[in-house]
Amino acid sequence: MSAPLCTHPAARRPATVPVSPVATRTTLTVGIIGAGRVGATLGAALAAAGHRVVAASGLSGASRARLALLLPTVSRRPAVAVARAATDLLLIAVPDDALAGVVAGLAADGALRPGQVVAHTSGAHGLAVLAPAAAAGARPLALHPAMTFTGTPDDLGRLPGISYGVTAPAELRPLAARLVVELGGVPEWIEENDRSLYHAALTHGANHLVTLVNEAADRLRDAGVGEPEKVLAPLLRAALENALRLGDDALTGPVSRGDAGTVERHLARLAAAAPESVAPYLALARRTADRAVAAGRLRPMDAEPLLGVLHRDHTEVAA
């Protein structure tokens, strides 16, 4: 019989993940690149949490106004100077499509250093876009607040309780969680390959909601309603609260009842008054019908006449 295998005690200890030195510091030296609505607000929130925001960049008149309003004592400098001044945390809050170029440019200019945490606020990107920063020895972090911003002090009051979509290397998770908590938020850990899906969901829910509400308001004005927001506000608030609480069970209206005649009249009137609204109405009604059937809110046999209306070619009517 063979002798039992001996395992050295050290081999049985769980592997430990090295913690970034930055994560152990109480006060971080922070720089903000991009004084848009998000960057200026998060910079002000980090300052309120006790961190030293030492520099920020912003080229437009609106950015300069936001810095004067939200970060009045912070020095405004070019992006490269901000990156060099941010010894602990560099927060890059620029549009999604500009992010890769900004990161690559900072790395090429030698503005990033080993150990520095370089974070971005884009929901659409994860860590891959920060590869040039990581190659320079910086620690990459994706930190996206799931909130819409106005760039005014009112935004600071909206931060408590919101979620942040966070993608981080294992060694930076403690720091990421701490920053989110200091901002009053809750971390949602998003895998790198799920960032686009995460962002698509938020865009579909929030941005398209604004379009939908304004479309509804425009059509009410067409119908002679002088203050459509007064009509819509209680209805939409109730619909949103019910949808968040009940899911598809919150669905009401003609599609959920299979009222094909009503929907057909909607489409005919929209085609005459606002043909640009026909296609979005159809797209949403079709998806609503699919969900209503799947949720058992609408029987397939009752859905057939409605689906016939929704899948008819309405382009000639709209034209």
Secondary structure as the mmCIF struct_conf table of DSSP 4:
data_model
#
loop_
_struct_conf.conf_type_id
_struct_conf.id
_struct_conf.beg_label_comp_id
_struct_conf.beg_label_asym_id
_struct_conf.beg_label_seq_id
_struct_conf.end_label_comp_id
_struct_conf.end_label_asym_id
_struct_conf.end_label_seq_id
HELX_LH_PP_P HELX_LH_PP_P1 SER A 2 CYS A 6
HELX_RH_AL_P HELX_RH_AL_P1 PRO A 9 ARG A 12
BEND BEND1 ARG A 13 ARG A 13
HELX_LH_PP_P HELX_LH_PP_P2 PRO A 14 ALA A 15
HELX_LH_PP_P HELX_LH_PP_P3 VAL A 17 SER A 20
HELX_RH_3T_P HELX_RH_3T_P1 PRO A 21 THR A 24
BEND BEND2 THR A 26 THR A 27
STRN STRN1 THR A 29 ILE A 33
BEND BEND3 GLY A 36 GLY A 36
HELX_RH_AL_P HELX_RH_AL_P2 ARG A 37 ALA A 48
TURN_TY1_P TURN_TY1_P1 ALA A 49 GLY A 50
STRN STRN2 ARG A 52 SER A 57
BEND BEND4 SER A 60 SER A 60
HELX_RH_AL_P HELX_RH_AL_P3 GLY A 61 LEU A 70
TURN_TY1_P TURN_TY1_P2 PRO A 72 THR A 73
BEND BEND5 VAL A 74 VAL A 74
STRN STRN3 SER A 75 ARG A 76
HELX_RH_AL_P HELX_RH_AL_P4 ALA A 79 ALA A 85
BEND BEND6 THR A 87 ASP A 88
STRN STRN4 LEU A 89 ILE A 92
HELX_RH_AL_P HELX_RH_AL_P5 ASP A 96 ALA A 108
TURN_TY1_P TURN_TY1_P3 ASP A 109 GLY A 110
TURN_TY1_P TURN_TY1_P4 PRO A 114 GLY A 115
STRN STRN5 VAL A 117 HIS A 120
BEND BEND7 GLY A 123 ALA A 124
BEND BEND8 LEU A 127 LEU A 127
HELX_RH_3T_P HELX_RH_3T_P2 ALA A 128 LEU A 130
HELX_RH_AL_P HELX_RH_AL_P6 ALA A 131 ALA A 135
TURN_TY1_P TURN_TY1_P5 ALA A 136 GLY A 137
HELX_LH_PP_P HELX_LH_PP_P4 ALA A 138 ALA A 138
STRN STRN6 ARG A 139 PRO A 145
BEND BEND9 MET A 147 MET A 147
BEND BEND10 GLY A 151 THR A 152
TURN_TY1_P TURN_TY1_P6 PRO A 153 PRO A 153
HELX_RH_AL_P HELX_RH_AL_P7 ASP A 154 ARG A 158
TURN_TY1_P TURN_TY1_P7 PRO A 160 GLY A 161
STRN STRN7 SER A 163 THR A 167
HELX_RH_3T_P HELX_RH_3T_P3 ALA A 170 LEU A 172
HELX_RH_AL_P HELX_RH_AL_P8 ARG A 173 GLU A 182
TURN_TY1_P TURN_TY1_P8 LEU A 183 GLY A 184
STRN STRN8 VAL A 186 TRP A 189
HELX_RH_3T_P HELX_RH_3T_P4 GLU A 192 ASP A 194
HELX_RH_AL_P HELX_RH_AL_P9 ARG A 195 LEU A 202
HELX_RH_PI_P HELX_RH_PI_P1 THR A 203 ASN A 207
HELX_RH_AL_P HELX_RH_AL_P10 HIS A 208 ASP A 222
TURN_TY1_P TURN_TY1_P9 ALA A 223 GLY A 224
BEND BEND11 GLY A 226 GLY A 226
HELX_RH_AL_P HELX_RH_AL_P11 PRO A 228 LEU A 246
HELX_RH_3T_P HELX_RH_3T_P5 GLY A 247 ALA A 250
BEND BEND12 GLY A 253 GLY A 253
HELX_RH_AL_P HELX_RH_AL_P12 PRO A 254 ARG A 257
TURN_TY1_P TURN_TY1_P10 GLY A 258 GLY A 258
HELX_RH_AL_P HELX_RH_AL_P13 ALA A 260 ALA A 273
HELX_RH_3T_P HELX_RH_3T_P6 PRO A 275 SER A 277
HELX_RH_AL_P HELX_RH_AL_P14 VAL A 278 ALA A 294
TURN_TY1_P TURN_TY1_P11 ALA A 295 GLY A 296
BEND BEND13 ARG A 297 LEU A 298
HELX_RH_AL_P HELX_RH_AL_P15 PRO A 300 LEU A 310
TURN_TY1_P TURN_TY1_P12 HIS A 311 HIS A 311
BEND BEND14 ARG A 312 ARG A 312
HELX_RH_AL_P HELX_RH_AL_P16 THR A 315 ALA A 318
#
